[in-house]
Amino acid sequence: MEYDLSDELKMLKQMVRKFVDTELIPVEMNTLTPDMKLKPEYRKRFEDKTKELGLWQIDVPVEYGGLGMGMLAEMVVVEEMARTIALPPRGGRITGPEVRPALYNLSAEMKERYLFPVLKGEKKASFAQTEPDAGSDPGAMRTVAVRDGDHYVINGVKHYINAGGADFMIVLAATDRAKGSHGGISAFIVDFDTPGVSRPTTYKVVTGEVLYKIVFDDVRIPAHHIILEEGKGFAIGQQSLGRARIRQGARAIGVTERCLELASSYAQQRVTFGKPISERQSIQWMLVDTYVDLHMARLMVYHAAANADRGADVRTEAYMTKLFCTEMAYRAADRCLQVHGGAGLMTDLPIERMWRDQRSHLIGEGTTEIMRMVLARQLFRDYR
Ligand SMILES: Cc1cc2nc3c(=O)[nH]c(=O)nc-3n(C[C@H](O)[C@H](O)[C@H](O)COP(=O)(O)OP(=O)(O)OC[C@H]3O[C@@H](n4cnc5c(N)ncnc54)[C@H](O)[C@@H]3O)c2cc1C
C-alpha cells in the first residue's frame, strides 16, 4: 500500500527493505548471543553495511556529526529493520550507537566526557529510573541525592535496568521527596565504576534479555554531574521516553508486517481437510483484522513522526501511538502464531520470538495501563 511519503523516503524504505531481505533475514536465527546481544562479527558486518548505505547516525543532529534526517526518516528505517529478529529486542541499533536525548542537555565539558564518546561508540549509557517500589509511579522513588558541598551523595536501589555493557547511567533520584514528580526528581550522570555503585543481581526476561539491579551506597558524584538543574529529572526522563514511544510504534509495524507475510504465505500452503487453510473464514478474519490494524498503525506512526519533525507537541500522539501499536503488534503476533498451529510455537521460526518480544513492549517504557491513565486526563480536558 502506498503512503504519503516523499520520493526520497520511499527510496530509503525500499533500500532498507532490500538490505533486510538480503543481509539480515537469511542469517537471523544465528546473530545473537544467549543474552540477546548482537554477536560482534554480525555487529561489524551490519554496521559496515549501514555506513555504506548512508544510514549511519540518521537521527543524530547535524551539529553532532549525524545526518539529522528527522524522525519520519528514522521511523521508516526502524520499521523496516523490525521485520527481522536478527537484531536484539531492545538496543539493537546498527545505524550508530544509541544516543539518549538527555545527553544533548549536558554542559560543554560534560559533552566531551559523555556525549562525544557515546557518539564515537567508545562509551555506552543506560537509563535508571525504575525501583522496586516505584515503577509506574516514579514520584514514589526512594533513591535520594543529597547535596553536600560540591557533591551530591546518592543512596538507593534501582531494578530492571537494561545496563549490560554500559559504562555510565542517567540516574533519576529524588532531591525533594515532598515534591515527587512535580519538581522533586533530578537526573545525574553516574559512572558504573564510581565507588559505592554495584550491580548485585540480574534478572532474566522472557525475551532472553538480562536486566540489572543497581545499588547506590553513599555514592559521591561532583555536583556538575546533574543534568540541567534540580527538579528537571522527570521531564528529562519523559523527553527520552516520548521519542522512544513513537519508535516502539514503528517497531510494532515492522513486526506485524513480517508476521503477516509469514502467516499469509503459510495459510496458502497449509492444507487441512483437503483445502488450504487460507480458504477458511476463521483464518481469513484473523489475517484481515491484522491487515487493517497494520494500516492504522502505520498512519499513526507516520503522522506522529511528521508532526515531531514540524516541531509540534506530540506527547499525546506518542502515548496513543505506543498504546495502540504495541497492543496491535502483540495481537498480530499472537494471531499469526495461531495460524501456524504447532509450527508457530517452534523456535525454528521467528514468530514465537516476535510474540515474546512484543509482550515485553506492553510493559517497558510505560505500561499500557499508564498510557490509558495519562490519555484519560487528556480526554477529559478535550471533552468537558
Ligand atoms: C524488558 C524491560 C526492560 C526495562 N528496562 C528498563 C530500563 O532500562 N530502565 C528503567 O528505569 N526501567 C526499565 N524497565 C522497567 C519498566 O519501565 C517497569 O517495569 C514499568 O514501568 C512498570 O513498572 P513495574 O514493573 O514496577 O509495575 P507496577 O508499576 O508495579 O505496575 C503493576 C501493574 O499495575 C498497573 N498500574 C500501576 N499503576 C496503575 C494505575 N495508576 N492505574 C492502573 N493501573 C496501574 C501497571 O500497568 C501494571 O499492570 C524495564 C522493564 C522491562 C520489562
The ligand as an SDF file (V2000), in Angstrom:
LIG
                    3D

 53 58  0  0  0  0  0  0  0  0999 V2000
   12.3150   -5.6580   29.2650 C   0  0  0  0  0  0  0  0  0  0  0  0
   12.2800   -4.4890   30.1980 C   0  0  0  0  0  0  0  0  0  0  0  0
   13.2850   -3.5340   30.1430 C   0  0  0  0  0  0  0  0  0  0  0  0
   13.2790   -2.4660   31.0580 C   0  0  0  0  0  0  0  0  0  0  0  0
   14.3150   -1.5610   31.0280 N   0  0  0  0  0  0  0  0  0  0  0  0
   14.3190   -0.5480   31.9270 C   0  0  0  0  0  0  0  0  0  0  0  0
   15.4230    0.3900   31.9630 C   0  0  0  0  0  0  0  0  0  0  0  0
   16.3950    0.2720   31.2080 O   0  0  0  0  0  0  0  0  0  0  0  0
   15.3770    1.4160   32.8610 N   0  0  0  0  0  0  0  0  0  0  0  0
   14.3410    1.5650   33.7330 C   0  0  0  0  0  0  0  0  0  0  0  0
   14.3630    2.5220   34.5140 O   0  0  0  0  0  0  0  0  0  0  0  0
   13.3010    0.6840   33.7670 N   0  0  0  0  0  0  0  0  0  0  0  0
   13.2580   -0.3720   32.8850 C   0  0  0  0  0  0  0  0  0  0  0  0
   12.2320   -1.2890   32.8960 N   0  0  0  0  0  0  0  0  0  0  0  0
   11.2020   -1.1820   33.9250 C   0  0  0  0  0  0  0  0  0  0  0  0
    9.8320   -0.7720   33.3860 C   0  0  0  0  0  0  0  0  0  0  0  0
    9.8610    0.5670   32.9480 O   0  0  0  0  0  0  0  0  0  0  0  0
    8.7910   -1.0240   34.5000 C   0  0  0  0  0  0  0  0  0  0  0  0
    8.7150   -2.4350   34.7040 O   0  0  0  0  0  0  0  0  0  0  0  0
    7.4340   -0.4700   34.1470 C   0  0  0  0  0  0  0  0  0  0  0  0
    7.4450    0.9340   34.1230 O   0  0  0  0  0  0  0  0  0  0  0  0
    6.3360   -0.9430   35.1270 C   0  0  0  0  0  0  0  0  0  0  0  0
    6.7230   -0.7760   36.4450 O   0  0  0  0  0  0  0  0  0  0  0  0
    6.5420   -2.0120   37.4820 P   0  0  0  0  0  0  0  0  0  0  0  0
    7.1810   -3.1920   36.8870 O   0  0  0  0  0  0  0  0  0  0  0  0
    7.0200   -1.5710   38.8180 O   0  0  0  0  0  0  0  0  0  0  0  0
    4.9840   -2.2680   37.5370 O   0  0  0  0  0  0  0  0  0  0  0  0
    3.9400   -1.5280   38.5310 P   0  0  0  0  0  0  0  0  0  0  0  0
    4.1000   -0.0660   38.4240 O   0  0  0  0  0  0  0  0  0  0  0  0
    4.0300   -2.1440   39.8790 O   0  0  0  0  0  0  0  0  0  0  0  0
    2.5650   -1.9510   37.8620 O   0  0  0  0  0  0  0  0  0  0  0  0
    1.9250   -3.2200   38.1110 C   0  0  0  0  0  0  0  0  0  0  0  0
    0.6190   -3.2440   37.3290 C   0  0  0  0  0  0  0  0  0  0  0  0
   -0.2610   -2.2160   37.8220 O   0  0  0  0  0  0  0  0  0  0  0  0
   -0.6250   -1.3380   36.7670 C   0  0  0  0  0  0  0  0  0  0  0  0
   -0.7580    0.0090   37.3140 N   0  0  0  0  0  0  0  0  0  0  0  0
    0.1480    0.6860   38.0480 C   0  0  0  0  0  0  0  0  0  0  0  0
   -0.3460    1.8860   38.3810 N   0  0  0  0  0  0  0  0  0  0  0  0
   -1.5830    1.9650   37.8370 C   0  0  0  0  0  0  0  0  0  0  0  0
   -2.6040    2.9630   37.7980 C   0  0  0  0  0  0  0  0  0  0  0  0
   -2.4600    4.1500   38.4010 N   0  0  0  0  0  0  0  0  0  0  0  0
   -3.7620    2.7010   37.1360 N   0  0  0  0  0  0  0  0  0  0  0  0
   -3.9320    1.4920   36.5280 C   0  0  0  0  0  0  0  0  0  0  0  0
   -3.0130    0.5200   36.5120 N   0  0  0  0  0  0  0  0  0  0  0  0
   -1.8530    0.7530   37.1610 C   0  0  0  0  0  0  0  0  0  0  0  0
    0.5070   -1.4550   35.7460 C   0  0  0  0  0  0  0  0  0  0  0  0
    0.0790   -1.0610   34.4610 O   0  0  0  0  0  0  0  0  0  0  0  0
    0.8190   -2.9450   35.8340 C   0  0  0  0  0  0  0  0  0  0  0  0
   -0.1320   -3.6450   35.0910 O   0  0  0  0  0  0  0  0  0  0  0  0
   12.2290   -2.3560   32.0030 C   0  0  0  0  0  0  0  0  0  0  0  0
   11.2220   -3.3290   32.0410 C   0  0  0  0  0  0  0  0  0  0  0  0
   11.2410   -4.3770   31.1570 C   0  0  0  0  0  0  0  0  0  0  0  0
   10.1490   -5.4310   31.2430 C   0  0  0  0  0  0  0  0  0  0  0  0
  1  2  1  0
  2  3  1  0
  2 52  2  0
  3  4  2  0
  4  5  1  0
  4 50  1  0
  5  6  2  0
  6  7  1  0
  6 13  1  0
  7  8  2  0
  7  9  1  0
  9 10  1  0
 10 11  2  0
 10 12  1  0
 12 13  2  0
 13 14  1  0
 14 15  1  0
 14 50  1  0
 15 16  1  0
 16 17  1  0
 16 18  1  0
 18 19  1  0
 18 20  1  0
 20 21  1  0
 20 22  1  0
 22 23  1  0
 23 24  1  0
 24 25  2  0
 24 26  1  0
 24 27  1  0
 27 28  1  0
 28 29  2  0
 28 30  1  0
 28 31  1  0
 31 32  1  0
 32 33  1  0
 33 34  1  0
 33 48  1  0
 34 35  1  0
 35 36  1  0
 35 46  1  0
 36 37  1  0
 36 45  1  0
 37 38  2  0
 38 39  1  0
 39 40  1  0
 39 45  2  0
 40 41  1  0
 40 42  2  0
 42 43  1  0
 43 44  2  0
 44 45  1  0
 46 47  1  0
 46 48  1  0
 48 49  1  0
 50 51  2  0
 51 52  1  0
 52 53  1  0
M  END
$$$$
